[in-house]
Amino acid sequence: MSRRFTLVTVALTALVAFLVGAIFAGGVARSSIEAGPQPKAPAPRLVSRTSAVLGPSVNFADVVERINPAVVNIDATTRSREARRRRDRTGIPDPPEPFEFGPRQDRDGPHRGAGSGFIIDVDGSILTNNHVIDRAERITVKLSDGRTMRARVVGSDPDTDIALIKVDGQTGLPVAPLGDSLSLRMGEWVCAIGNPLGYEHTVTVGVVSFLGRKLFDMSLDNYIQTDAAINFGNSGGPLINARGEVIGINAAISSRASSIGFAVPINGATAILPQLRARGRVTRGYMGVALRDVDPDLERSLKLTVNHGALVQDVTSGSPADRAGLRPYDIVTSLDDHTIATDDQLIREVSARAPGSAAHLRFVRDGREQSITVKLAERPARESGDKAEQTAPPSERRTDSDGTLGLVVRDLDRQTADRLELPKATKGVLITRVEPMSSSFDGGIERGTVLLEINRQAIESVADYRRAARAARPGDILTLYIYSPDLEQRQLKTIRVEDR
């Protein structure tokens, strides 16, 4: 009996041990499947994709640690507020504001403005904005280690808002590495360092939200737009990519939103550095033409034979282009055998050349390719003043308000031409009203401009305009040749005819 009880006990013990072991083995295996890394499991792949979107691998703490010592604060003092001169903002409604910061001061006393900059040479050369130091009589630079010293202006370029200043007698200063702004992409992470509202060495992070924004000068401007928070006093400070390279110089903010800032591309600064160092100013090649891109609407309405290039809208009288024989409607397709795709490309390449040099152009005129050589002049300085608004008052003279294009026009008379300071022999009709929500309104046609041609047909009277407007059919695309008295320039505008 005792023997049989012992055998049963041993068997039951073995069975219980086996079951318990199986349970524990199964639990451990399950835990390892849930917690252990499995390359084929979907969860890690989801985390990897999320990481790529959020970009946690961009460690701006390391970037700032390297670059921050090269960022400086700049104080610029003038004798009076009237001595300060803002950049020209002709034609920009409610424009972005260049940065400037300082305590409230007496209007007739010395004016002190603050900005930022960054060191590019161990001997103390510093890049900043022209408007930070413009007409300053005393410039003080404060380094990241607390040292304060006087600086002098080496050179400046108002057209691109870039200035080079220097603190003398220095060696071994920290330097900010310069990158390539042409490699930037929209959505790329960037950070800004500067002196916003007097808070020294403030760091903010955002992304590149647009490339090639035009704000002040429709020909030379090529701003980087960013949502990295920047404020008054950031002006002249660096915009830095994730590799720790300066790719822009913070220059302006929108007056309408706190999350829209603008920076001058660093490639624009490096391109003019040799001239700033050697002469203190920048000279650029100049032909004397107003240009625009060739787009599908323009190609269709004018029946163009090319779909790329820079189309000549206007030629300045007596300019190199005028002397060489360029005319409105010519399409420049190459410069020294290099294909020209856009008007911006032609402007950049001509501006980069020295005045007095020769530019060999190929262009298309009335469907035929031709070539000329233009001897470049020096680009004139930008005018600092605005012309007063010059629009036509209501008149009892002959007008036309045909609703096809959404324009109200009237004949030009000598009194109006003199008041608008129109070029001699200008023939056209004055646009006195642009109907809201019309095709002309959508096409950017403005009241107070002069309509010269429609689809290359001269419009010299209200009768000419009426014939052209009534001949248009819904769906047609028309090219209007306009003269703007405010800009003193002719422009081509395209509109699509809508149902009457």
C-alpha positions as CSV (number, residue, x, y, z in Angstrom):
1,M,0.0,0.0,0.0
2,S,2.8,2.3,1.0
3,R,4.7,1.3,-2.2
4,R,1.7,2.1,-4.4
5,F,1.1,5.4,-2.7
6,T,4.7,6.4,-3.3
7,L,4.5,5.6,-7.0
8,V,1.2,7.6,-7.4
9,T,2.7,10.5,-5.5
10,V,5.8,10.6,-7.8
11,A,3.7,10.4,-10.9
12,L,1.4,13.2,-9.8
13,T,4.4,15.3,-8.8
14,A,6.1,14.8,-12.2
15,L,2.8,15.7,-14.0
16,V,2.4,18.9,-12.0
17,A,6.0,19.8,-12.6
18,F,5.6,19.3,-16.4
19,L,2.4,21.4,-16.5
20,V,3.9,24.2,-14.4
21,G,7.0,24.2,-16.6
22,A,5.0,24.4,-19.7
23,I,3.0,27.4,-18.4
24,F,6.1,29.3,-17.4
25,A,7.8,28.5,-20.7
26,G,4.8,29.7,-22.6
27,G,4.7,33.0,-20.6
28,V,8.4,33.8,-21.1
29,A,8.1,33.1,-24.8
30,R,5.2,35.4,-25.2
31,S,6.9,38.2,-23.3
32,S,9.9,37.9,-25.5
33,I,7.7,38.2,-28.6
34,E,6.0,41.3,-27.3
35,A,9.0,43.2,-25.9
36,G,12.0,41.9,-28.0
37,P,13.0,43.8,-31.2
38,Q,11.8,42.1,-34.3
39,P,12.9,43.6,-37.6
40,K,9.9,42.3,-39.5
41,A,7.3,43.7,-37.0
42,P,5.3,46.7,-38.3
43,A,5.7,48.8,-35.2
44,P,9.4,49.6,-35.5
45,R,8.9,50.5,-39.2
46,L,6.1,52.9,-38.2
47,V,8.4,54.6,-35.6
48,S,11.1,54.8,-38.3
49,R,8.8,56.6,-40.7
50,T,7.6,59.0,-38.0
51,S,11.2,59.7,-37.1
52,A,11.9,60.7,-40.7
53,V,9.0,63.1,-40.7
54,L,9.7,64.7,-37.4
55,G,13.4,64.8,-37.8
56,P,14.6,64.1,-34.3
57,S,18.0,63.3,-35.7
58,V,18.5,67.0,-36.3
59,N,20.3,68.0,-33.1
60,F,20.3,71.8,-33.1
61,A,21.8,71.8,-29.6
62,D,25.1,70.6,-31.1
63,V,24.7,73.0,-34.0
64,V,24.1,76.0,-31.7
65,E,27.0,75.0,-29.5
66,R,29.4,75.2,-32.5
67,I,27.9,78.3,-34.2
68,N,26.8,80.5,-31.3
69,P,30.3,81.8,-30.4
70,A,30.6,83.3,-33.9
71,V,27.4,85.3,-33.5
72,V,27.7,88.9,-32.4
73,N,25.4,91.7,-31.3
74,I,25.7,95.0,-33.1
75,D,24.8,98.5,-31.8
76,A,24.7,101.2,-34.5
77,T,24.4,104.9,-33.4
78,T,23.6,107.9,-35.6
79,R,23.3,111.5,-34.5
80,S,19.6,111.8,-35.2
81,R,16.7,109.7,-36.3
82,E,16.4,111.7,-39.5
83,A,19.9,110.4,-40.5
84,R,18.5,106.9,-40.7
85,R,17.4,105.8,-44.2
86,R,15.2,102.8,-44.8
87,R,15.5,100.6,-47.8
88,D,13.3,101.5,-50.7
89,R,9.9,99.9,-50.7
90,T,8.5,101.3,-53.8
91,G,5.3,99.5,-54.9
92,I,5.1,97.1,-51.9
93,P,1.8,97.4,-50.0
94,D,2.3,96.8,-46.3
95,P,5.8,95.4,-46.8
96,P,7.8,93.1,-44.6
97,E,9.8,95.1,-42.1
98,P,13.6,95.1,-41.8
99,F,14.6,94.5,-38.1
100,E,15.5,97.3,-35.8
101,F,15.4,97.4,-32.1
102,G,16.3,99.9,-29.4
103,P,14.9,101.8,-26.5
104,R,12.6,104.8,-27.0
105,Q,14.7,107.8,-27.7
106,D,14.3,111.5,-28.3
107,R,13.4,112.3,-31.9
108,D,16.1,114.9,-32.2
109,G,18.8,113.1,-30.2
110,P,21.1,110.3,-31.1
111,H,19.4,107.2,-32.4
112,R,20.6,103.7,-31.4
113,G,19.6,100.6,-33.3
114,A,20.5,97.0,-32.5
115,G,21.0,94.0,-34.8
116,S,23.1,90.9,-35.2
117,G,25.9,89.6,-37.3
118,F,28.3,86.6,-37.6
119,I,32.1,86.3,-37.9
120,I,33.3,84.8,-41.2
121,D,37.1,85.3,-40.7
122,V,39.4,84.8,-37.8
123,D,40.7,88.4,-38.1
124,G,37.3,89.8,-37.3
125,S,35.3,90.2,-40.6
126,I,31.6,90.2,-39.9
127,L,28.6,89.9,-42.2
128,T,25.3,91.7,-41.4
129,N,22.6,93.7,-43.1
130,N,23.2,97.0,-44.7
131,H,20.1,98.5,-43.0
132,V,21.6,97.6,-39.6
133,I,24.6,99.9,-40.1
134,D,23.3,102.3,-42.8
135,R,24.7,105.8,-42.1
136,A,25.8,104.7,-38.6
137,E,28.5,107.0,-37.2
138,R,29.5,104.6,-34.4
139,I,29.3,100.8,-34.6
140,T,29.9,98.6,-31.5
141,V,30.2,94.8,-31.6
142,K,29.7,92.6,-28.6
143,L,31.2,89.1,-28.8
144,S,29.8,86.0,-27.2
145,D,32.5,86.0,-24.6
146,G,31.3,89.5,-23.4
147,R,34.0,91.6,-25.0
148,T,32.9,94.8,-26.6
149,M,34.8,96.6,-29.4
150,R,34.5,99.2,-32.1
151,A,33.9,98.1,-35.7
152,R,34.2,99.8,-39.0
153,V,32.4,99.4,-42.3
154,V,34.4,97.7,-45.0
155,G,31.7,97.7,-47.7
156,S,27.9,97.6,-48.2
157,D,25.4,96.8,-50.9
158,P,22.0,98.4,-50.4
159,D,20.5,96.5,-53.4
160,T,20.9,93.1,-51.6
161,D,20.9,94.5,-48.0
162,I,24.3,93.1,-47.2
163,A,27.2,94.7,-45.3
164,L,30.7,93.7,-44.3
165,I,32.1,95.2,-41.1
166,K,35.3,94.5,-39.2
167,V,36.8,94.6,-35.8
168,D,40.6,95.3,-36.2
169,G,43.5,93.9,-34.2
170,Q,41.9,90.5,-33.6
171,T,43.1,86.9,-34.3
172,G,41.8,83.5,-33.7
173,L,38.1,84.5,-33.4
174,P,35.4,81.8,-33.8
175,V,34.1,81.5,-37.4
176,A,30.7,80.5,-38.7
177,P,31.1,78.1,-41.6
178,L,29.2,79.1,-44.8
179,G,27.0,76.7,-46.6
180,D,25.4,76.6,-50.1
181,S,22.0,78.2,-50.2
182,L,21.3,76.7,-53.7
183,S,21.1,73.3,-52.0
184,L,18.2,74.4,-49.8
185,R,14.8,72.7,-50.2
186,M,11.4,73.8,-48.9
187,G,10.6,72.0,-45.7
188,E,14.2,71.7,-44.6
189,W,14.9,72.4,-40.9
190,V,16.8,75.6,-40.1
191,C,17.5,77.7,-37.0
192,A,18.1,81.4,-36.4
193,I,20.4,83.0,-33.8
194,G,20.4,86.6,-33.0
195,N,19.6,89.5,-30.7
196,P,15.7,89.8,-30.8
197,L,14.3,92.6,-28.7
198,G,17.7,92.8,-26.9
199,Y,17.6,89.1,-25.7
200,E,21.2,88.2,-26.7
201,H,22.0,84.9,-28.5
202,T,18.4,83.7,-28.8
203,V,17.9,80.5,-30.8
204,T,14.7,79.6,-32.7
205,V,14.0,76.7,-34.9
206,G,11.6,76.2,-37.9
207,V,11.6,75.2,-41.6
208,V,12.2,76.8,-44.9
209,S,8.7,77.7,-46.1
210,F,9.5,79.2,-49.5
211,L,12.5,79.9,-51.7
212,G,13.0,82.9,-54.1
213,R,10.6,85.3,-52.5
214,K,10.6,88.8,-53.9
215,L,9.9,91.7,-51.6
216,F,11.6,95.0,-52.5
217,D,13.3,94.6,-55.8
218,M,11.5,92.4,-58.3
219,S,14.8,91.9,-60.3
220,L,17.4,91.1,-57.7
221,D,15.4,89.8,-54.7
222,N,15.7,86.1,-54.0
223,Y,14.8,85.8,-50.3
224,I,14.5,82.6,-48.2
225,Q,11.2,82.5,-46.3
226,T,11.2,80.7,-43.0
227,D,8.8,80.2,-40.1
228,A,11.7,80.1,-37.5
229,A,10.6,82.8,-35.0
230,I,12.6,86.0,-35.7
231,N,11.9,89.5,-34.4
232,F,13.4,93.0,-34.3
233,G,17.1,92.7,-33.5
234,N,17.5,89.4,-35.4
235,S,18.5,91.4,-38.5
236,G,21.9,90.4,-39.8
237,G,22.1,87.2,-37.8
238,P,22.6,83.8,-39.4
239,L,20.0,81.3,-40.6
240,I,21.6,77.9,-40.2
241,N,20.9,74.5,-41.7
242,A,21.0,71.1,-39.9
243,R,24.6,70.6,-40.8
244,G,25.6,73.7,-38.9
245,E,26.3,75.9,-42.0
246,V,25.1,79.5,-42.5
247,I,22.7,79.5,-45.5
248,G,21.1,82.9,-45.0
249,I,21.3,86.3,-43.4
250,N,18.1,87.2,-41.5
251,A,16.8,90.4,-43.0
252,A,13.1,91.1,-42.8
253,I,9.8,90.0,-41.2
254,S,6.2,90.3,-42.3
255,S,4.2,93.1,-40.7
256,R,1.1,90.9,-40.9
257,A,2.3,87.7,-39.2
258,S,4.9,86.7,-36.6
259,S,5.7,83.4,-38.2
260,I,6.9,84.7,-41.6
261,G,10.6,85.9,-41.8
262,F,13.0,86.4,-44.7
263,A,16.7,85.9,-45.1
264,V,19.2,86.9,-47.8
265,P,20.7,83.7,-49.4
266,I,24.3,83.3,-48.3
267,N,25.4,82.6,-51.9
268,G,24.4,86.2,-52.7
269,A,26.7,87.4,-50.0
270,T,29.7,85.3,-50.9
271,A,29.4,86.3,-54.6
272,I,29.9,90.0,-53.7
273,L,32.4,89.6,-50.9
274,P,35.5,90.2,-53.1
275,Q,34.0,93.5,-54.3
276,L,33.1,94.6,-50.8
277,R,36.6,93.9,-49.6
278,A,38.3,95.5,-52.6
279,R,36.1,98.6,-53.3
280,G,33.6,98.8,-50.5
281,R,30.7,98.7,-53.0
282,V,29.3,96.5,-55.7
283,T,29.0,97.1,-59.4
284,R,26.7,95.0,-61.6
285,G,26.2,94.5,-65.3
286,Y,23.2,96.2,-66.8
287,M,21.3,96.0,-70.1
288,G,18.3,98.2,-69.5
289,V,15.4,95.9,-70.1
290,A,12.4,94.8,-68.1
291,L,11.7,91.1,-68.4
292,R,9.2,88.4,-67.7
293,D,9.0,84.7,-68.0
294,V,7.3,82.9,-71.0
295,D,4.3,81.1,-69.6
296,P,1.6,79.0,-71.3
297,D,-0.9,81.8,-71.4
298,L,1.6,84.2,-73.0
299,E,2.7,81.6,-75.4
300,R,-0.9,80.9,-76.5
301,S,-2.1,84.5,-76.8
302,L,0.9,85.8,-78.7
303,K,1.4,82.5,-80.7
304,L,5.0,82.3,-79.6
305,T,7.3,79.7,-81.2
306,V,9.4,79.1,-78.0
307,N,8.2,78.0,-74.5
308,H,11.2,79.3,-72.5
309,G,13.4,82.3,-72.1
310,A,13.1,85.9,-70.9
311,L,10.6,88.0,-72.8
312,V,11.5,91.7,-73.1
313,Q,8.6,93.9,-71.8
314,D,10.3,97.3,-72.0
315,V,13.6,98.8,-73.1
316,T,15.1,101.8,-71.4
317,S,15.8,104.6,-73.9
318,G,19.6,105.1,-74.4
319,S,20.4,101.9,-72.5
320,P,22.9,99.2,-73.8
321,A,19.9,97.0,-74.9
322,D,18.4,100.0,-76.8
323,R,21.7,100.7,-78.6
324,A,22.1,97.1,-79.5
325,G,18.6,96.9,-81.0
326,L,16.5,94.8,-78.6
327,R,12.8,95.5,-78.7
328,P,9.7,94.7,-76.7
329,Y,8.4,91.2,-77.4
330,D,11.9,89.8,-78.2
331,I,12.5,86.6,-76.3
332,V,16.1,86.0,-75.1
333,T,16.9,82.3,-75.2
334,S,20.6,82.2,-74.6
335,L,23.5,84.2,-73.2
336,D,27.0,83.3,-74.5
337,D,25.6,79.9,-75.8
338,H,24.1,79.1,-72.3
339,T,20.4,78.4,-72.5
340,I,18.2,81.0,-70.6
341,A,15.1,79.3,-69.1
342,T,13.7,82.2,-67.0
343,D,14.0,86.0,-66.6
344,D,15.5,85.5,-63.2
345,Q,18.3,83.5,-64.7
346,L,19.1,86.2,-67.2
347,I,19.1,88.9,-64.6
348,R,21.4,87.0,-62.3
349,E,23.9,86.2,-65.0
350,V,24.0,89.7,-66.4
351,S,24.2,91.3,-62.9
352,A,27.2,89.0,-62.1
353,R,29.2,90.4,-65.0
354,A,31.4,93.4,-64.9
355,P,30.2,96.7,-66.5
356,G,31.9,97.2,-69.9
357,S,31.9,93.4,-70.7
358,A,30.2,92.0,-73.7
359,A,27.1,89.8,-73.6
360,H,26.3,87.7,-76.7
361,L,22.5,87.1,-76.8
362,R,20.4,84.9,-79.0
363,F,16.7,85.9,-79.2
364,V,13.6,85.2,-81.1
365,R,11.7,88.0,-82.8
366,D,8.5,87.3,-84.7
367,G,9.4,83.6,-84.9
368,R,12.9,84.1,-86.2
369,E,16.1,83.5,-84.2
370,Q,18.6,86.4,-84.2
371,S,21.7,87.3,-82.3
372,I,23.3,90.5,-81.0
373,T,26.1,91.6,-78.8
374,V,25.4,94.0,-75.9
375,K,28.1,96.0,-74.1
376,L,27.0,96.1,-70.5
377,A,26.8,99.3,-68.5
378,E,26.8,99.7,-64.7
379,R,23.5,99.0,-63.0
380,P,22.1,102.3,-61.7
381,A,21.6,102.7,-58.0
382,R,18.1,102.1,-56.8
383,E,16.1,105.2,-56.3
384,S,15.3,106.0,-52.7
385,G,12.1,108.0,-53.2
386,D,8.6,107.0,-54.2
387,K,6.7,108.8,-56.9
388,A,3.4,110.2,-55.6
389,E,0.4,108.2,-56.5
390,Q,-0.7,109.4,-59.9
391,T,-4.2,108.2,-60.9
392,A,-6.7,109.8,-63.0
393,P,-9.6,111.6,-61.4
394,P,-13.1,111.1,-62.7
395,S,-13.6,112.7,-66.0
396,E,-16.4,113.6,-68.4
397,R,-14.2,112.8,-71.3
398,R,-15.0,109.9,-73.6
399,T,-14.9,106.6,-71.8
400,D,-15.7,103.0,-72.4
401,S,-17.1,100.6,-69.9
402,D,-17.5,97.4,-72.0
403,G,-17.9,94.6,-69.5
404,T,-16.0,92.0,-71.5
405,L,-12.6,92.6,-69.9
406,G,-13.8,94.4,-66.8
407,L,-12.1,97.7,-67.6
408,V,-13.2,101.3,-67.9
409,V,-10.9,103.4,-70.1
410,R,-10.8,106.9,-71.6
411,D,-8.8,108.6,-74.2
412,L,-5.4,110.2,-73.2
413,D,-5.1,114.0,-73.5
414,R,-2.0,116.1,-73.2
415,Q,-2.9,117.4,-69.7
416,T,-3.2,113.8,-68.4
417,A,0.0,112.7,-70.2
418,D,1.9,115.6,-68.6
419,R,0.5,114.9,-65.1
420,L,1.4,111.3,-65.3
421,E,4.8,112.2,-66.8
422,L,4.3,109.7,-69.7
423,P,7.2,109.2,-72.2
424,K,6.8,111.4,-75.2
425,A,4.8,109.9,-78.1
426,T,3.0,107.5,-75.7
427,K,-0.3,106.4,-77.4
428,G,-2.9,104.5,-75.5
429,V,-6.0,104.7,-73.3
430,L,-6.0,105.4,-69.6
431,I,-7.5,102.7,-67.4
432,T,-9.8,104.6,-64.9
433,R,-11.4,101.6,-63.3
434,V,-10.9,97.8,-62.9
435,E,-14.1,96.0,-62.1
436,P,-13.7,93.8,-59.0
437,M,-13.9,90.0,-59.6
438,S,-13.2,90.5,-63.3
439,S,-10.6,88.8,-65.4
440,S,-8.6,92.0,-65.6
441,F,-8.6,92.3,-61.8
442,D,-7.4,88.7,-61.5
443,G,-4.7,89.5,-64.1
444,G,-3.2,92.3,-62.0
445,I,-4.4,95.2,-64.1
446,E,-4.4,98.4,-62.1
447,R,-6.3,101.7,-62.2
448,G,-4.2,104.6,-63.4
449,T,-2.1,102.6,-65.9
450,V,-2.1,103.1,-69.6
451,L,-3.2,100.4,-72.0
452,L,-1.0,100.4,-75.1
453,E,-1.7,97.2,-77.0
454,I,-3.9,94.1,-76.9
455,N,-2.3,91.0,-78.5
456,R,0.2,93.3,-80.2
457,Q,-2.6,95.4,-81.8
458,A,-2.2,99.1,-81.0
459,I,-4.9,100.7,-78.8
460,E,-4.7,104.4,-79.4
461,S,-8.3,105.3,-78.6
462,V,-11.4,104.2,-76.9
463,A,-12.7,103.0,-80.3
464,D,-9.7,100.8,-80.7
465,Y,-10.2,99.3,-77.3
466,R,-13.9,98.7,-77.9
467,R,-13.2,96.8,-81.2
468,A,-10.6,94.6,-79.5
469,A,-12.7,93.9,-76.5
470,R,-15.8,93.0,-78.5
471,A,-13.8,90.7,-80.8
472,A,-12.7,88.6,-77.8
473,R,-14.5,85.4,-77.2
474,P,-15.0,83.5,-73.8
475,G,-12.0,81.3,-73.2
476,D,-9.6,83.5,-75.3
477,I,-6.4,84.6,-73.6
478,L,-5.4,88.2,-74.2
479,T,-2.0,89.8,-73.6
480,L,-2.3,93.4,-72.5
481,Y,0.7,95.7,-72.9
482,I,0.5,98.2,-70.1
483,Y,2.6,101.3,-69.1
484,S,2.8,101.9,-65.3
485,P,3.5,105.5,-64.4
486,D,4.5,104.6,-60.9
487,L,7.1,102.1,-62.0
488,E,8.0,104.1,-65.2
489,Q,7.9,100.7,-67.0
490,R,6.0,98.8,-69.6
491,Q,4.6,95.4,-68.6
492,L,2.8,92.4,-70.3
493,K,-0.2,91.1,-68.5
494,T,-2.3,88.1,-69.6
495,I,-6.1,87.7,-68.9
496,R,-8.6,85.0,-69.8
497,V,-11.9,86.3,-71.3
498,E,-14.9,85.2,-69.3
499,D,-18.5,84.8,-70.3
500,R,-20.4,88.1,-70.7
